[in-house]
Amino acid sequence: MAGDATPLVQLRDGWPAAAHDRRRDRAARRAADGRAARARDAFGIGERLDPAPWLGMRPCTPDMRPVIGAAPRHRHLWFAFGHCHHGLTLGPATGRLLAEMMTGAPTYIDPRPYRPERFG
């Protein structure tokens, strides 16, 4: 059930409101493995490539915006993290913005809302 896999995160600051329950995680994994096996049989999909699915907390920043930009105290280090649950979908846009920033090209959006320095 979707509710069993939905993390509870406080919208005001992004911090977890409830942790994972390992018993539920095991039950959810067994259910997901069963659905995956049926899908492989029904659609002729091969075996899984990864030995075990990833499970963990997804990082969110206090203001719910990703951190994108040059590291304030480390030359030649750039940040692109904290996309909450949207890393996969925001990856291309983040990559473009980061590449523009790194090369000094004009950026397609204002990068200031994502600057690492906003946290001090």
MOPAC internal coordinates of N, CA, C and O (Angstrom, degrees):
PM7 1SCF
backbone

  N    0.0000 0     0.00 0     0.00 0    0    0    0
  C    1.4365 1     0.00 0     0.00 0    1    0    0
  C    1.5152 1   109.63 1     0.00 0    2    1    0
  O    1.2310 1   120.53 1   -39.74 1    3    2    1
  N    1.2978 1   116.60 1   140.26 1    3    2    1
  C    1.4620 1   120.89 1  -177.18 1    5    3    2
  C    1.5182 1   112.19 1   -58.24 1    6    5    3
  O    1.2310 1   119.69 1   141.67 1    7    6    5
  N    1.3169 1   118.20 1   -38.33 1    7    6    5
  C    1.4586 1   120.93 1  -178.71 1    9    7    6
  C    1.5140 1   113.35 1   -61.27 1   10    9    7
  O    1.2310 1   120.22 1   150.07 1   11   10    9
  N    1.3264 1   117.19 1   -29.93 1   11   10    9
  C    1.4588 1   120.39 1   179.69 1   13   11   10
  C    1.5204 1   111.88 1   -69.99 1   14   13   11
  O    1.2310 1   119.68 1   157.72 1   15   14   13
  N    1.3160 1   118.21 1   -22.28 1   15   14   13
  C    1.4595 1   120.98 1  -176.15 1   17   15   14
  C    1.5202 1   112.45 1  -107.07 1   18   17   15
  O    1.2310 1   119.85 1  -176.01 1   19   18   17
  N    1.3002 1   117.89 1     3.99 1   19   18   17
  C    1.4566 1   121.18 1  -176.27 1   21   19   18
  C    1.5201 1   110.75 1   -90.19 1   22   21   19
  O    1.2310 1   119.96 1   -61.90 1   23   22   21
  N    1.3469 1   117.68 1   118.10 1   23   22   21
  C    1.4617 1   118.72 1   177.69 1   25   23   22
  C    1.5237 1   110.61 1   -73.62 1   26   25   23
  O    1.2310 1   120.61 1   -30.92 1   27   26   25
  N    1.3054 1   116.44 1   149.08 1   27   26   25
  C    1.4570 1   121.50 1   175.91 1   29   27   26
  C    1.5169 1   108.07 1  -100.55 1   30   29   27
  O    1.2310 1   120.82 1   -63.99 1   31   30   29
  N    1.3222 1   116.04 1   116.01 1   31   30   29
  C    1.4561 1   121.70 1  -177.88 1   33   31   30
  C    1.5169 1   108.07 1  -125.90 1   34   33   31
  O    1.2310 1   120.85 1   -44.45 1   35   34   33
  N    1.3187 1   115.98 1   135.55 1   35   34   33
  C    1.4552 1   120.27 1   178.70 1   37   35   34
  C    1.5246 1   109.02 1   -70.70 1   38   37   35
  O    1.2310 1   120.04 1   -53.33 1   39   38   37
  N    1.3132 1   117.52 1   126.67 1   39   38   37
  C    1.4559 1   120.97 1  -178.19 1   41   39   38
  C    1.5211 1   112.47 1   -69.18 1   42   41   39
  O    1.2310 1   119.68 1   151.05 1   43   42   41
  N    1.3182 1   118.22 1   -28.95 1   43   42   41
  C    1.4584 1   119.07 1  -175.94 1   45   43   42
  C    1.5207 1   112.77 1   -70.18 1   46   45   43
  O    1.2310 1   119.70 1   149.61 1   47   46   45
  N    1.3585 1   118.18 1   -30.39 1   47   46   45
  C    1.4575 1   118.59 1  -177.19 1   49   47   46
  C    1.5204 1   114.39 1  -137.72 1   50   49   47
  O    1.2310 1   119.54 1   175.80 1   51   50   49
  N    1.3130 1   118.47 1    -4.20 1   51   50   49
  C    1.4521 1   120.74 1   175.95 1   53   51   50
  C    1.5174 1   115.64 1    80.97 1   54   53   51
  O    1.2310 1   119.65 1  -178.45 1   55   54   53
  N    1.3257 1   118.27 1     1.55 1   55   54   53
  C    1.4602 1   120.17 1  -179.23 1   57   55   54
  C    1.5195 1   109.91 1   -81.80 1   58   57   55
  O    1.2310 1   120.26 1   -32.34 1   59   58   57
  N    1.3371 1   117.10 1   147.66 1   59   58   57
  C    1.4660 1   120.13 1  -178.14 1   61   59   58
  C    1.5228 1   112.03 1   -61.37 1   62   61   59
  O    1.2310 1   121.07 1   -42.84 1   63   62   61
  N    1.3065 1   115.56 1   137.16 1   63   62   61
  C    1.4579 1   120.97 1   175.48 1   65   63   62
  C    1.5256 1   109.91 1   -97.71 1   66   65   63
  O    1.2310 1   120.39 1   160.26 1   67   66   65
  N    1.3269 1   116.85 1   -19.74 1   67   66   65
  C    1.4621 1   121.48 1   178.70 1   69   67   66
  C    1.5185 1   108.87 1  -148.60 1   70   69   67
  O    1.2310 1   120.64 1   -42.33 1   71   70   69
  N    1.3087 1   116.37 1   137.67 1   71   70   69
  C    1.4653 1   121.05 1   179.29 1   73   71   70
  C    1.5227 1   109.73 1   -88.38 1   74   73   71
  O    1.2310 1   121.48 1   -11.62 1   75   74   73
  N    1.3255 1   114.78 1   168.38 1   75   74   73
  C    1.4605 1   119.82 1   176.98 1   77   75   74
  C    1.5221 1   110.31 1   -68.00 1   78   77   75
  O    1.2310 1   120.91 1   -33.35 1   79   78   77
  N    1.2821 1   115.87 1   146.65 1   79   78   77
  C    1.4550 1   122.87 1   173.40 1   81   79   78
  C    1.5242 1   105.86 1  -103.33 1   82   81   79
  O    1.2310 1   119.92 1   -69.17 1   83   82   81
  N    1.3214 1   117.75 1   110.83 1   83   82   81
  C    1.4642 1   121.61 1  -174.48 1   85   83   82
  C    1.5299 1   112.47 1   -58.19 1   86   85   83
  O    1.2310 1   119.59 1   145.25 1   87   86   85
  N    1.3308 1   118.38 1   -34.75 1   87   86   85
  C    1.4678 1   119.27 1   178.32 1   89   87   86
  C    1.5198 1   109.93 1   -64.10 1   90   89   87
  O    1.2310 1   120.66 1   136.98 1   91   90   89
  N    1.2946 1   116.34 1   -43.02 1   91   90   89
  C    1.4679 1   119.76 1   178.14 1   93   91   90
  C    1.5200 1   110.21 1   -67.20 1   94   93   91
  O    1.2310 1   120.34 1   142.06 1   95   94   93
  N    1.3403 1   116.95 1   -37.94 1   95   94   93
  C    1.4577 1   120.09 1   179.87 1   97   95   94
  C    1.5237 1   110.42 1   -60.35 1   98   97   95
  O    1.2310 1   120.09 1   136.93 1   99   98   97
  N    1.3354 1   117.44 1   -43.07 1   99   98   97
  C    1.4653 1   120.65 1   179.21 1  101   99   98
  C    1.5209 1   110.47 1   -64.54 1  102  101   99
  O    1.2310 1   120.36 1   137.00 1  103  102  101
  N    1.3169 1   116.92 1   -43.00 1  103  102  101
  C    1.4632 1   120.27 1   179.23 1  105  103  102
  C    1.5255 1   110.52 1   -64.91 1  106  105  103
  O    1.2310 1   120.46 1   138.61 1  107  106  105
  N    1.3168 1   116.72 1   -41.39 1  107  106  105
  C    1.4663 1   120.30 1   178.78 1  109  107  106
  C    1.5197 1   110.66 1   -64.55 1  110  109  107
  O    1.2310 1   120.65 1   141.41 1  111  110  109
  N    1.3358 1   116.37 1   -38.59 1  111  110  109
  C    1.4657 1   119.01 1   179.21 1  113  111  110
  C    1.5243 1   110.40 1   -65.98 1  114  113  111
  O    1.2310 1   119.97 1   136.75 1  115  114  113
  N    1.3295 1   117.66 1   -43.25 1  115  114  113
  C    1.4653 1   119.71 1   178.02 1  117  115  114
  C    1.5282 1   110.49 1   -59.64 1  118  117  115
  O    1.2310 1   120.58 1   137.24 1  119  118  117
  N    1.3217 1   116.50 1   -42.76 1  119  118  117
  C    1.4685 1   119.98 1   179.08 1  121  119  118
  C    1.5253 1   110.72 1   -64.17 1  122  121  119
  O    1.2310 1   120.46 1   137.02 1  123  122  121
  N    1.3349 1   116.72 1   -42.98 1  123  122  121
  C    1.4698 1   120.45 1   179.52 1  125  123  122
  C    1.5232 1   110.71 1   -65.49 1  126  125  123
  O    1.2310 1   120.11 1   139.88 1  127  126  125
  N    1.3377 1   117.39 1   -40.12 1  127  126  125
  C    1.4667 1   120.37 1   177.64 1  129  127  126
  C    1.5221 1   110.75 1   -61.40 1  130  129  127
  O    1.2310 1   120.40 1   140.44 1  131  130  129
  N    1.3351 1   116.85 1   -39.56 1  131  130  129
  C    1.4627 1   120.36 1   177.97 1  133  131  130
  C    1.5197 1   112.00 1   -64.60 1  134  133  131
  O    1.2310 1   120.71 1   136.65 1  135  134  133
  N    1.3334 1   116.24 1   -43.35 1  135  134  133
  C    1.4726 1   119.70 1   177.89 1  137  135  134
  C    1.5219 1   110.73 1   -64.13 1  138  137  135
  O    1.2310 1   120.38 1   140.21 1  139  138  137
  N    1.3255 1   116.87 1   -39.79 1  139  138  137
  C    1.4651 1   120.62 1   179.85 1  141  139  138
  C    1.5263 1   110.76 1   -64.78 1  142  141  139
  O    1.2310 1   120.16 1   138.96 1  143  142  141
  N    1.3249 1   117.29 1   -41.04 1  143  142  141
  C    1.4655 1   120.72 1   178.69 1  145  143  142
  C    1.5263 1   110.61 1   -62.61 1  146  145  143
  O    1.2310 1   120.48 1   137.05 1  147  146  145
  N    1.3270 1   116.69 1   -42.95 1  147  146  145
  C    1.4688 1   119.64 1   178.44 1  149  147  146
  C    1.5281 1   111.18 1   -64.58 1  150  149  147
  O    1.2310 1   120.07 1   141.64 1  151  150  149
  N    1.3333 1   117.48 1   -38.36 1  151  150  149
  C    1.4669 1   120.89 1   178.36 1  153  151  150
  C    1.5252 1   110.55 1   -66.22 1  154  153  151
  O    1.2310 1   120.42 1   139.43 1  155  154  153
  N    1.3437 1   116.80 1   -40.57 1  155  154  153
  C    1.4703 1   119.49 1   177.83 1  157  155  154
  C    1.5201 1   110.42 1   -60.67 1  158  157  155
  O    1.2310 1   120.54 1   136.19 1  159  158  157
  N    1.3278 1   116.58 1   -43.81 1  159  158  157
  C    1.4631 1   120.53 1   179.24 1  161  159  158
  C    1.5279 1   111.45 1   -65.27 1  162  161  159
  O    1.2310 1   120.35 1   134.22 1  163  162  161
  N    1.3202 1   116.94 1   -45.78 1  163  162  161
  C    1.4638 1   121.32 1  -175.34 1  165  163  162
  C    1.5236 1   112.70 1   -68.66 1  166  165  163
  O    1.2310 1   120.29 1   143.25 1  167  166  165
  N    1.3364 1   117.04 1   -36.75 1  167  166  165
  C    1.4623 1   119.87 1  -173.26 1  169  167  166
  C    1.5219 1   113.71 1  -112.55 1  170  169  167
  O    1.2310 1   119.92 1  -174.35 1  171  170  169
  N    1.3112 1   117.75 1     5.65 1  171  170  169
  C    1.4587 1   120.11 1   178.65 1  173  171  170
  C    1.5241 1   113.20 1    67.18 1  174  173  171
  O    1.2310 1   120.74 1  -147.31 1  175  174  173
  N    1.3110 1   116.18 1    32.69 1  175  174  173
  C    1.4651 1   120.91 1   179.82 1  177  175  174
  C    1.5197 1   108.24 1   -82.37 1  178  177  175
  O    1.2310 1   120.10 1   -40.71 1  179  178  177
  N    1.3255 1   117.42 1   139.29 1  179  178  177
  C    1.4591 1   121.90 1   179.30 1  181  179  178
  C    1.5103 1   112.48 1   -69.31 1  182  181  179
  O    1.2310 1   121.50 1    -0.41 1  183  182  181
  N    1.3096 1   114.74 1   179.59 1  183  182  181
  C    1.4617 1   120.86 1   179.49 1  185  183  182
  C    1.5220 1   110.43 1   -68.29 1  186  185  183
  O    1.2310 1   120.78 1   -21.71 1  187  186  185
  N    1.3122 1   116.12 1   158.29 1  187  186  185
  C    1.4641 1   122.05 1  -179.92 1  189  187  186
  C    1.5263 1   109.74 1   -65.07 1  190  189  187
  O    1.2310 1   120.72 1   -30.51 1  191  190  189
  N    1.3092 1   116.22 1   149.49 1  191  190  189
  C    1.4586 1   121.96 1  -179.78 1  193  191  190
  C    1.5216 1   112.44 1   -90.53 1  194  193  191
  O    1.2310 1   120.47 1   147.58 1  195  194  193
  N    1.3158 1   116.71 1   -32.42 1  195  194  193
  C    1.4647 1   119.58 1  -179.58 1  197  195  194
  C    1.5299 1   109.14 1   -91.22 1  198  197  195
  O    1.2310 1   120.18 1   -39.79 1  199  198  197
  N    1.3347 1   117.26 1   140.21 1  199  198  197
  C    1.4574 1   119.59 1  -176.95 1  201  199  198
  C    1.5270 1   113.66 1   -68.48 1  202  201  199
  O    1.2310 1   120.21 1   149.64 1  203  202  201
  N    1.3036 1   117.20 1   -30.36 1  203  202  201
  C    1.4650 1   120.75 1  -179.43 1  205  203  202
  C    1.5220 1   108.69 1  -149.90 1  206  205  203
  O    1.2310 1   120.08 1   -36.58 1  207  206  205
  N    1.3163 1   117.45 1   143.42 1  207  206  205
  C    1.4684 1   118.87 1   178.72 1  209  207  206
  C    1.5209 1   110.96 1   -70.36 1  210  209  207
  O    1.2310 1   121.02 1   -27.18 1  211  210  209
  N    1.3108 1   115.66 1   152.82 1  211  210  209
  C    1.4569 1   120.78 1   177.15 1  213  211  210
  C    1.5191 1   108.53 1   -81.30 1  214  213  211
  O    1.2310 1   121.04 1   -39.14 1  215  214  213
  N    1.3149 1   115.61 1   140.86 1  215  214  213
  C    1.4536 1   121.08 1   175.73 1  217  215  214
  C    1.5079 1   107.35 1  -142.46 1  218  217  215
  O    1.2310 1   120.49 1   -51.49 1  219  218  217
  N    1.2921 1   116.67 1   128.51 1  219  218  217
  C    1.4508 1   119.04 1   178.07 1  221  219  218
  C    1.5136 1   111.10 1   177.75 1  222  221  219
  O    1.2310 1   121.87 1    -3.12 1  223  222  221
  N    1.2981 1   114.02 1   176.88 1  223  222  221
  C    1.4532 1   120.22 1   178.83 1  225  223  222
  C    1.5255 1   108.87 1   -75.53 1  226  225  223
  O    1.2310 1   120.47 1   -31.82 1  227  226  225
  N    1.2905 1   116.71 1   148.18 1  227  226  225
  C    1.4591 1   121.35 1   177.83 1  229  227  226
  C    1.5178 1   108.30 1  -105.29 1  230  229  227
  O    1.2310 1   120.69 1   -51.37 1  231  230  229
  N    1.3320 1   116.28 1   128.63 1  231  230  229
  C    1.4678 1   118.74 1  -173.20 1  233  231  230
  C    1.5240 1   112.91 1   -71.54 1  234  233  231
  O    1.2310 1   121.49 1   -46.44 1  235  234  233
  N    1.3041 1   114.76 1   133.56 1  235  234  233
  C    1.4592 1   122.44 1   173.20 1  237  235  234
  C    1.5193 1   107.81 1  -129.71 1  238  237  235
  O    1.2310 1   120.71 1   -35.78 1  239  238  237
  N    1.2942 1   116.25 1   144.22 1  239  238  237
  C    1.4561 1   120.88 1   177.05 1  241  239  238
  C    1.5294 1   108.97 1   -85.43 1  242  241  239
  O    1.2310 1   119.74 1   -17.72 1  243  242  241
  N    1.3298 1   118.10 1   162.28 1  243  242  241
  C    1.4666 1   120.38 1  -179.29 1  245  243  242
  C    1.5283 1   114.01 1   -58.01 1  246  245  243
  O    1.2310 1   120.16 1   148.71 1  247  246  245
  N    1.3536 1   117.30 1   -31.29 1  247  246  245
  C    1.4670 1   119.40 1   179.87 1  249  247  246
  C    1.5286 1   112.60 1   -97.41 1  250  249  247
  O    1.2310 1   120.70 1  -172.63 1  251  250  249
  N    1.3327 1   116.27 1     7.37 1  251  250  249
  C    1.4676 1   123.42 1   177.07 1  253  251  250
  C    1.5255 1   113.62 1    65.38 1  254  253  251
  O    1.2310 1   119.56 1  -161.52 1  255  254  253
  N    1.3142 1   118.44 1    18.48 1  255  254  253
  C    1.4658 1   122.13 1   175.34 1  257  255  254
  C    1.5203 1   108.61 1  -111.86 1  258  257  255
  O    1.2310 1   119.65 1   -33.94 1  259  258  257
  N    1.3403 1   118.28 1   146.06 1  259  258  257
  C    1.4598 1   119.25 1   177.26 1  261  259  258
  C    1.5279 1   111.57 1   -68.74 1  262  261  259
  O    1.2310 1   121.37 1   -18.02 1  263  262  261
  N    1.3121 1   114.98 1   161.98 1  263  262  261
  C    1.4624 1   122.29 1   174.57 1  265  263  262
  C    1.5232 1   106.51 1  -100.10 1  266  265  263
  O    1.2310 1   120.93 1   -62.95 1  267  266  265
  N    1.3287 1   115.83 1   117.05 1  267  266  265
  C    1.4629 1   121.17 1  -178.63 1  269  267  266
  C    1.5161 1   107.50 1  -135.76 1  270  269  267
  O    1.2310 1   120.44 1   -58.90 1  271  270  269
  N    1.3173 1   116.76 1   121.10 1  271  270  269
  C    1.4582 1   119.83 1   177.58 1  273  271  270
  C    1.5137 1   112.56 1   148.93 1  274  273  271
  O    1.2310 1   121.62 1     0.90 1  275  274  273
  N    1.3228 1   114.51 1  -179.10 1  275  274  273
  C    1.4595 1   121.39 1  -178.91 1  277  275  274
  C    1.5251 1   110.61 1   -69.68 1  278  277  275
  O    1.2310 1   120.86 1   -39.75 1  279  278  277
  N    1.3186 1   115.95 1   140.25 1  279  278  277
  C    1.4671 1   121.03 1   176.42 1  281  279  278
  C    1.5224 1   108.47 1   -67.18 1  282  281  279
  O    1.2310 1   119.75 1   -51.28 1  283  282  281
  N    1.3125 1   118.08 1   128.72 1  283  282  281
  C    1.4624 1   120.59 1  -175.03 1  285  283  282
  C    1.5252 1   114.57 1   -62.66 1  286  285  283
  O    1.2310 1   119.80 1   148.44 1  287  286  285
  N    1.3185 1   117.99 1   -31.56 1  287  286  285
  C    1.4648 1   119.51 1  -174.19 1  289  287  286
  C    1.5219 1   114.47 1  -114.64 1  290  289  287
  O    1.2310 1   120.24 1  -173.60 1  291  290  289
  N    1.3302 1   117.15 1     6.40 1  291  290  289
  C    1.4631 1   119.55 1  -177.23 1  293  291  290
  C    1.5269 1   109.85 1  -134.38 1  294  293  291
  O    1.2310 1   121.18 1   -72.15 1  295  294  293
  N    1.2984 1   115.35 1   107.85 1  295  294  293
  C    1.4628 1   120.94 1  -179.26 1  297  295  294
  C    1.5326 1   110.19 1   -61.50 1  298  297  295
  O    1.2310 1   120.41 1   -40.65 1  299  298  297
  N    1.2888 1   116.83 1   139.35 1  299  298  297
  C    1.4719 1   124.99 1   177.92 1  301  299  298
  C    1.5343 1   113.80 1    70.18 1  302  301  299
  O    1.2310 1   119.56 1  -166.28 1  303  302  301
  N    1.3195 1   118.44 1    13.72 1  303  302  301
  C    1.4640 1   121.62 1   175.12 1  305  303  302
  C    1.5227 1   107.88 1  -110.98 1  306  305  303
  O    1.2310 1   120.90 1   -49.03 1  307  306  305
  N    1.3182 1   115.89 1   130.97 1  307  306  305
  C    1.4628 1   121.69 1  -179.15 1  309  307  306
  C    1.5194 1   109.28 1  -122.62 1  310  309  307
  O    1.2310 1   120.83 1   -34.43 1  311  310  309
  N    1.3151 1   116.02 1   145.57 1  311  310  309
  C    1.4578 1   122.21 1  -179.02 1  313  311  310
  C    1.5268 1   111.02 1  -107.54 1  314  313  311
  O    1.2310 1   121.24 1   -35.03 1  315  314  313
  N    1.3169 1   115.24 1   144.97 1  315  314  313
  C    1.4690 1   123.08 1   171.04 1  317  315  314
  C    1.5286 1   106.54 1  -156.99 1  318  317  315
  O    1.2310 1   120.41 1   -96.26 1  319  318  317
  N    1.3324 1   116.83 1    83.74 1  319  318  317
  C    1.4634 1   121.01 1  -176.71 1  321  319  318
  C    1.5291 1   109.69 1  -151.36 1  322  321  319
  O    1.2310 1   121.38 1    -6.92 1  323  322  321
  N    1.3359 1   114.97 1   173.08 1  323  322  321
  C    1.4620 1   120.91 1   175.20 1  325  323  322
  C    1.5155 1   113.91 1    83.00 1  326  325  323
  O    1.2310 1   120.26 1  -145.75 1  327  326  325
  N    1.3149 1   117.10 1    34.25 1  327  326  325
  C    1.4632 1   121.66 1  -178.47 1  329  327  326
  C    1.5233 1   113.21 1   -84.22 1  330  329  327
  O    1.2310 1   120.18 1  -170.46 1  331  330  329
  N    1.3279 1   117.26 1     9.54 1  331  330  329
  C    1.4663 1   122.06 1  -178.00 1  333  331  330
  C    1.5185 1   109.41 1    57.36 1  334  333  331
  O    1.2310 1   119.39 1    55.79 1  335  334  333
  N    1.2728 1   118.76 1  -124.21 1  335  334  333
  C    1.4643 1   122.35 1  -178.60 1  337  335  334
  C    1.5278 1   112.00 1   -95.89 1  338  337  335
  O    1.2310 1   120.08 1  -166.69 1  339  338  337
  N    1.3252 1   117.45 1    13.31 1  339  338  337
  C    1.4583 1   120.06 1  -172.67 1  341  339  338
  C    1.5227 1   113.62 1  -116.19 1  342  341  339
  O    1.2310 1   119.89 1  -163.23 1  343  342  341
  N    1.3304 1   117.81 1    16.77 1  343  342  341
  C    1.4552 1   121.15 1  -176.74 1  345  343  342
  C    1.5161 1   113.62 1   -59.75 1  346  345  343
  O    1.2310 1   120.12 1   136.93 1  347  346  345
  N    1.3120 1   117.37 1   -43.07 1  347  346  345
  C    1.4592 1   120.43 1  -178.43 1  349  347  346
  C    1.5264 1   111.10 1   -66.08 1  350  349  347
  O    1.2310 1   120.17 1   135.82 1  351  350  349
  N    1.3130 1   117.29 1   -44.18 1  351  350  349
  C    1.4607 1   119.34 1  -177.81 1  353  351  350
  C    1.5240 1   112.50 1   -76.53 1  354  353  351
  O    1.2310 1   120.01 1   150.27 1  355  354  353
  N    1.3303 1   117.59 1   -29.73 1  355  354  353
  C    1.4666 1   120.16 1   179.60 1  357  355  354
  C    1.5212 1   112.98 1   -90.63 1  358  357  355
  O    1.2310 1   120.02 1   175.06 1  359  358  357
  N    1.3248 1   117.56 1    -4.94 1  359  358  357
  C    1.4616 1   121.39 1  -178.15 1  361  359  358
  C    1.5241 1   114.31 1   -53.71 1  362  361  359
  O    1.2310 1   118.84 1   129.50 1  363  362  361
  N    1.3325 1   119.82 1   -50.50 1  363  362  361
  C    1.4646 1   119.67 1  -179.96 1  365  363  362
  C    1.5290 1   113.14 1   -61.82 1  366  365  363
  O    1.2310 1   120.06 1   138.37 1  367  366  365
  N    1.3204 1   117.49 1   -41.63 1  367  366  365
  C    1.4696 1   120.27 1   179.40 1  369  367  366
  C    1.5246 1   110.57 1   -67.03 1  370  369  367
  O    1.2310 1   120.48 1   139.49 1  371  370  369
  N    1.3326 1   116.70 1   -40.51 1  371  370  369
  C    1.4613 1   120.61 1   177.95 1  373  371  370
  C    1.5213 1   110.29 1   -64.99 1  374  373  371
  O    1.2310 1   120.25 1   136.56 1  375  374  373
  N    1.3176 1   117.12 1   -43.44 1  375  374  373
  C    1.4621 1   121.01 1   178.71 1  377  375  374
  C    1.5142 1   112.07 1   -60.11 1  378  377  375
  O    1.2310 1   120.72 1   137.70 1  379  378  377
  N    1.3121 1   116.22 1   -42.30 1  379  378  377
  C    1.4663 1   119.80 1   178.32 1  381  379  378
  C    1.5246 1   110.78 1   -63.50 1  382  381  379
  O    1.2310 1   120.45 1   131.29 1  383  382  381
  N    1.3281 1   116.75 1   -48.71 1  383  382  381
  C    1.4609 1   120.54 1  -179.52 1  385  383  382
  C    1.5221 1   110.63 1   -60.71 1  386  385  383
  O    1.2310 1   120.12 1   134.94 1  387  386  385
  N    1.3088 1   117.38 1   -45.06 1  387  386  385
  C    1.4597 1   121.09 1  -179.24 1  389  387  386
  C    1.5288 1   110.83 1   -63.50 1  390  389  387
  O    1.2310 1   119.91 1   137.18 1  391  390  389
  N    1.3198 1   117.77 1   -42.82 1  391  390  389
  C    1.4684 1   120.70 1   178.42 1  393  391  390
  C    1.5247 1   110.93 1   -62.02 1  394  393  391
  O    1.2310 1   120.26 1   137.94 1  395  394  393
  N    1.3158 1   117.10 1   -42.06 1  395  394  393
  C    1.4661 1   120.24 1   178.34 1  397  395  394
  C    1.5198 1   110.94 1   -63.92 1  398  397  395
  O    1.2310 1   120.48 1   138.22 1  399  398  397
  N    1.3140 1   116.68 1   -41.78 1  399  398  397
  C    1.4632 1   120.30 1   179.29 1  401  399  398
  C    1.5306 1   110.98 1   -65.76 1  402  401  399
  O    1.2310 1   120.35 1   137.36 1  403  402  401
  N    1.3115 1   116.93 1   -42.64 1  403  402  401
  C    1.4641 1   121.14 1  -177.14 1  405  403  402
  C    1.5249 1   112.47 1   -67.34 1  406  405  403
  O    1.2310 1   120.52 1   147.71 1  407  406  405
  N    1.3189 1   116.62 1   -32.29 1  407  406  405
  C    1.4683 1   120.05 1  -178.11 1  409  407  406
  C    1.5201 1   112.89 1   -94.22 1  410  409  407
  O    1.2310 1   120.23 1   174.19 1  411  410  409
  N    1.3229 1   117.17 1    -5.81 1  411  410  409
  C    1.4576 1   120.50 1  -179.08 1  413  411  410
  C    1.5160 1   113.78 1    79.58 1  414  413  411
  O    1.2310 1   120.27 1  -168.22 1  415  414  413
  N    1.3292 1   117.09 1    11.78 1  415  414  413
  C    1.4647 1   121.14 1   178.34 1  417  415  414
  C    1.5309 1   109.03 1   -74.58 1  418  417  415
  O    1.2310 1   120.20 1   -21.88 1  419  418  417
  N    1.3341 1   117.23 1   158.12 1  419  418  417
  C    1.4689 1   119.19 1   174.25 1  421  419  418
  C    1.5327 1   109.16 1   -59.93 1  422  421  419
  O    1.2310 1   120.65 1   -42.25 1  423  422  421
  N    1.3181 1   116.37 1   137.75 1  423  422  421
  C    1.4628 1   119.78 1  -178.84 1  425  423  422
  C    1.5249 1   110.25 1   -89.75 1  426  425  423
  O    1.2310 1   121.08 1   -34.89 1  427  426  425
  N    1.3122 1   115.54 1   145.11 1  427  426  425
  C    1.4648 1   120.46 1  -177.48 1  429  427  426
  C    1.5240 1   112.22 1   -74.66 1  430  429  427
  O    1.2310 1   120.13 1   161.67 1  431  430  429
  N    1.3384 1   117.36 1   -18.33 1  431  430  429
  C    1.4643 1   122.17 1   172.89 1  433  431  430
  C    1.5209 1   108.03 1  -137.47 1  434  433  431
  O    1.2310 1   120.63 1   -15.14 1  435  434  433
  N    1.3041 1   116.41 1   164.86 1  435  434  433
  C    1.4599 1   121.69 1   177.97 1  437  435  434
  C    1.5315 1   108.78 1   -72.33 1  438  437  435
  O    1.2310 1   119.20 1   -62.35 1  439  438  437
  N    1.3366 1   119.12 1   117.65 1  439  438  437
  C    1.4615 1   120.65 1  -178.23 1  441  439  438
  C    1.5304 1   114.58 1   -80.98 1  442  441  439
  O    1.2310 1   119.75 1   171.92 1  443  442  441
  N    1.3215 1   118.07 1    -8.08 1  443  442  441
  C    1.4705 1   120.06 1  -174.08 1  445  443  442
  C    1.5306 1   114.92 1   -58.06 1  446  445  443
  O    1.2310 1   118.49 1   143.09 1  447  446  445
  N    1.3322 1   120.49 1   -36.91 1  447  446  445
  C    1.4746 1   118.36 1   179.22 1  449  447  446
  C    1.5350 1   113.86 1   -63.61 1  450  449  447
  O    1.2310 1   120.01 1   165.26 1  451  450  449
  N    1.3249 1   117.58 1   -14.74 1  451  450  449
  C    1.4623 1   121.92 1  -175.00 1  453  451  450
  C    1.5286 1   113.09 1  -108.40 1  454  453  451
  O    1.2310 1   119.92 1  -178.29 1  455  454  453
  N    1.3217 1   117.75 1     1.71 1  455  454  453
  C    1.4654 1   121.40 1  -173.52 1  457  455  454
  C    1.5320 1   111.30 1   -62.67 1  458  457  455
  O    1.2310 1   120.21 1   -39.92 1  459  458  457
  N    1.3280 1   117.20 1   140.08 1  459  458  457
  C    1.4661 1   120.94 1   179.62 1  461  459  458
  C    1.5254 1   113.13 1   -62.15 1  462  461  459
  O    1.2310 1   119.62 1   149.59 1  463  462  461
  N    1.3049 1   118.33 1   -30.41 1  463  462  461
  C    1.4699 1   122.15 1  -175.75 1  465  463  462
  C    1.5262 1   113.39 1   -64.19 1  466  465  463
  O    1.2310 1   119.60 1   165.88 1  467  466  465
  N    1.3163 1   118.37 1   -14.12 1  467  466  465
  C    1.4660 1   119.43 1  -176.61 1  469  467  466
  C    1.5227 1   112.34 1   -64.91 1  470  469  467
  O    1.2310 1   120.04 1   164.98 1  471  470  469
  N    1.3150 1   117.54 1   -15.02 1  471  470  469
  C    1.4624 1   120.60 1   178.92 1  473  471  470
  C    1.5220 1   113.23 1  -100.41 1  474  473  471
  O    1.2310 1   120.27 1  -171.89 1  475  474  473
  N    1.3199 1   117.08 1     8.11 1  475  474  473
  C    1.4617 1   119.62 1   174.95 1  477  475  474
  C    1.4549 1   116.85 1    92.47 1  478  477  475
  O    1.2310 1   120.10 1   180.00 1  479  478  477

